[in-house]
Amino acid sequence: MSVVVCEEVVRRFGAVTAVDGVSFQVEQGEIFGLIGPNGAGKTTLLNCVEGLDRPTSGSISVLGRHPVTDRHELTLRTGVQLQTAALPPRITVAEAMRLYSSLYKAPVPWKELLATLGIAGKQKTTVERLSGGERQRVFIALALLHKPEVVFLDELTTALDPQARLAMWEVVKEIRDRGTTVVLTTHYMEEAEHLCDRVGIIDHGSIIALDIVPALIRDHAGDATARLTLTQPAPVNLDRGLDLELELESIDTVTKVQPDGKYLTVQGTGGFLQDVLAELTARDVRIVDLRTTSPGLEDVFLNLTGRAMRTEEQS
Ligand SMILES: Nc1ncnc2c1ncn2[C@@H]1O[C@H](COP(=O)(O)OP(=O)(O)OP(=O)(O)O)[C@@H](O)[C@H]1O
């Protein structure tokens, strides 16, 4: 069953088209990521899906319901991560949990939820004294209190340090493993790679690619690169028919060879590294170092737009 269905969603603010004809579906039990640079339209789209805003045109359904007109029912069946300002700074974590639990008929035991999220020891701490990562976890706990069927997480790990970000990824996987569908936005490609089952890449309000992460990388990321350091410069001896560059270029899986003194950079697909190493061994060319880089979602964005995501990051 599709948990979220967006069809040709457009959201304009005056002359600005923030979301420009977006269609996608989120399936039950998956972690679905909307990724893209700052200003791509992720939050605007998510606001429409959450019923906080209405699209200018197009249609959205969440759990088969309308996000705005069925808002009351959806409030009980979906979880939305609160913004920091939503809680008074002096309230303790336990007080916030009790307050929000009282809003639901059958809330999950909040102490267990805090333990799952790794903040069991913070019950007596006031919200203002929590670290950024701890506060994020409290907001997630509040969004999960009523055991929603789907939870929406917007820029979950922005402003978290790398360690807290890694911990948060585990939290999100745990949420999914407990049966909740997760829809999240991020501008960290690495986050989407590690966390999301499927990813929609948004740029200038449009989805420019949507698939499972390995398929996006396979189809759009380009080739892997190996940088080898040889004991001596790559041999070139055309009299004896030995030109390493030509030999390597003739391998099917190799797409590019760049010798540079003792260094040799080779790009290729599939098992190209194995083929290259076999060729070097056969030619008795010795290597002292080998570094490989696998392409990722960053490269997918670069190849699809001609721009790097990172240069557009502001946080
Ligand atoms: N209420 C508004 N009025 C006018 N323009 C808006 C409004 N909300 C968003 N926009 C514009 O719409 C575009 C998309 O913004 P949005 O916040 O959805 O992007 P985003 O992908 O979530 O970015 P970020 O990663 O920085 O949060 C931006 O150009 C933004 O300035």
Ligand as a Chemical Component Dictionary entry (heavy atoms), coordinates in Angstrom:
data_LIG
# 
_chem_comp.id                   LIG 
_chem_comp.type                 NON-POLYMER 
_chem_comp.pdbx_formal_charge   0 
_chem_comp.three_letter_code    LIG 
# 
loop_
_chem_comp_atom.comp_id 
_chem_comp_atom.atom_id 
_chem_comp_atom.alt_atom_id 
_chem_comp_atom.type_symbol 
_chem_comp_atom.charge 
_chem_comp_atom.model_Cartn_x 
_chem_comp_atom.model_Cartn_y 
_chem_comp_atom.model_Cartn_z 
_chem_comp_atom.pdbx_ordinal 
LIG N1  N1  N 0 6.592  31.314 2.418  1  
LIG C1  C1  C 0 7.413  31.522 1.391  2  
LIG N2  N2  N 0 7.351  32.644 0.663  3  
LIG C2  C2  C 0 8.157  32.849 -0.392 4  
LIG N3  N3  N 0 9.094  31.981 -0.819 5  
LIG C3  C3  C 0 9.208  30.837 -0.133 6  
LIG C4  C4  C 0 8.375  30.548 1.005  7  
LIG N4  N4  N 0 8.725  29.318 1.469  8  
LIG C5  C5  C 0 9.723  28.879 0.674  9  
LIG N5  N5  N 0 10.003 29.780 -0.283 10 
LIG C6  C6  C 0 11.019 29.637 -1.355 11 
LIG O1  O1  O 0 10.796 28.412 -1.986 12 
LIG C7  C7  C 0 12.034 27.781 -2.322 13 
LIG C8  C8  C 0 12.107 26.408 -1.685 14 
LIG O2  O2  O 0 12.279 26.542 -0.275 15 
LIG P1  P1  P 0 12.307 25.297 0.709  16 
LIG O3  O3  O 0 12.430 25.837 2.083  17 
LIG O4  O4  O 0 11.156 24.421 0.423  18 
LIG O5  O5  O 0 13.638 24.587 0.260  19 
LIG P2  P2  P 0 14.417 23.407 0.996  20 
LIG O6  O6  O 0 14.789 22.442 -0.068 21 
LIG O7  O7  O 0 13.632 22.899 2.128  22 
LIG O8  O8  O 0 15.698 24.166 1.505  23 
LIG P3  P3  P 0 16.536 23.933 2.861  24 
LIG O9  O9  O 0 17.339 22.694 2.655  25 
LIG O10 O10 O 0 17.398 25.164 2.891  26 
LIG O11 O11 O 0 15.574 23.870 3.990  27 
LIG C9  C9  C 0 13.119 28.724 -1.865 28 
LIG O12 O12 O 0 13.484 29.529 -2.968 29 
LIG C10 C10 C 0 12.430 29.574 -0.816 30 
LIG O13 O13 O 0 13.017 30.843 -0.716 31 
# 
loop_
_chem_comp_bond.comp_id 
_chem_comp_bond.atom_id_1 
_chem_comp_bond.atom_id_2 
_chem_comp_bond.value_order 
_chem_comp_bond.pdbx_ordinal 
LIG N1  C1  SING 1  
LIG C1  N2  SING 2  
LIG C1  C4  DOUB 3  
LIG N2  C2  DOUB 4  
LIG C2  N3  SING 5  
LIG N3  C3  DOUB 6  
LIG C3  C4  SING 7  
LIG C3  N5  SING 8  
LIG C4  N4  SING 9  
LIG N4  C5  DOUB 10 
LIG C5  N5  SING 11 
LIG N5  C6  SING 12 
LIG C6  O1  SING 13 
LIG C6  C10 SING 14 
LIG O1  C7  SING 15 
LIG C7  C8  SING 16 
LIG C7  C9  SING 17 
LIG C8  O2  SING 18 
LIG O2  P1  SING 19 
LIG P1  O3  DOUB 20 
LIG P1  O4  SING 21 
LIG P1  O5  SING 22 
LIG O5  P2  SING 23 
LIG P2  O6  DOUB 24 
LIG P2  O7  SING 25 
LIG P2  O8  SING 26 
LIG O8  P3  SING 27 
LIG P3  O9  DOUB 28 
LIG P3  O10 SING 29 
LIG P3  O11 SING 30 
LIG C9  O12 SING 31 
LIG C9  C10 SING 32 
LIG C10 O13 SING 33 
# 
